[in-house]
Amino acid sequence: MKIKALIEQGKKVDMEIDVNGVMKCQGRVCVPDVPELKKMILEEGHRSNLSIHPGVTKMYQDLK
């Protein structure tokens, strides 16, 4: 059974769906295993004005 269905049935899972419809696991956004989507997210993170950073750690924390 899919996780979304379990959540909707009120079953206990480590996942939740927030008010915006975003699925999260322990407060972290879950990104489906879709290579094109992952690539789009990373590219957007690098193009963003917020991506100007002094090191990899800040970029990781911003995207996290």
KATADA-V707209 format. One record per pair of residues at least 4 apart in sequence whose C-alpha atoms are under 7 Angstrom apart, sorted by the first residue. I is the first residue (numbers start at 1). J is the second residue. If there is no record, write none. Layout:
i:j
I:J
I:J
This chain:
i:j
1:5
2:6
3:7
4:8
5:9
6:10
6:11
7:11
7:13
7:16
14:25
14:26
15:23
15:24
15:25
15:26
16:23
16:24
16:25
17:21
17:22
17:23
17:24
18:22
18:23
22:29
23:29
23:30
24:28
24:29
24:30
25:29
25:30
34:38
35:39
36:40
37:41
38:42
39:43
40:44
41:45
42:46
43:47
44:48
45:51
45:63
46:51
47:51
51:59
53:58
53:59
55:59
56:60
57:61
58:62
59:63
60:64
